[in-house]
């Protein structure tokens, strides 16, 4: 089972980080991603997650 933002998710196993971000929010806002405690640069967002992975997604929001 994959954990996303501390929530177990069975529906994302085998997906790439990019696919998961699109599933979470199709508008693809700017985000910071950690995979198993390591910040993941955008160049690695094509990596597939596997059972036991822990993904943290933080969206960057601007406002005034």
MOVENCOR-V85672 format. One record per pair of residues at least 12 apart in sequence whose ideal C-beta (glycine too) atoms are under 8 Angstrom apart, sorted by the first residue. I is the first residue (numbers start at 1). J is the second residue. D is the distance in Angstrom with one decimal. If there is no record, write none. Layout:
<<I:J:D> <I:J:D>>
//
This chain:
<<1:13:7.5> <1:51:6.5> <1:52:7.5> <2:49:5.2> <2:50:7.8> <2:51:7.1> <2:52:7.8> <2:53:5.2> <2:54:7.9> <2:55:6.5> <3:53:7.3> <3:54:4.7> <3:55:6.8> <4:20:6.9> <4:24:7.4> <4:55:4.8> <4:56:7.8> <4:57:6.6> <5:55:7.5> <5:56:6.0> <5:57:6.0> <11:23:7.9> <12:49:6.5> <13:49:6.8> <13:50:7.1> <13:51:6.3> <14:48:5.8> <14:49:7.3> <14:50:7.6> <15:48:6.6> <15:49:6.3> <16:45:6.6> <16:46:5.2> <16:47:6.3> <16:48:5.4> <16:49:7.6> <17:33:5.8> <17:35:7.0> <17:40:6.4> <17:44:7.3> <17:45:4.3> <17:46:7.4> <17:47:6.1> <17:49:6.9> <17:55:7.2> <18:45:4.4> <18:46:6.1> <20:49:6.9> <20:55:6.7> <20:57:7.8> <21:33:7.5> <21:45:7.4> <21:57:6.7> <24:57:6.5> <25:59:7.5> <29:59:5.1> <29:60:7.2> <29:61:7.4> <30:59:7.0> <30:60:4.3> <31:57:5.5> <31:58:6.5> <31:59:5.2> <31:60:6.6> <32:57:7.6> <32:58:4.7> <32:60:6.7> <33:45:7.0> <33:55:6.8> <33:56:7.1> <33:57:5.7> <33:58:7.9> <34:55:7.2> <34:56:4.2> <35:47:7.5> <35:49:7.4> <35:53:6.4> <35:54:7.4> <35:55:5.8> <36:53:6.0> <36:54:5.4> <37:54:7.2>>
//
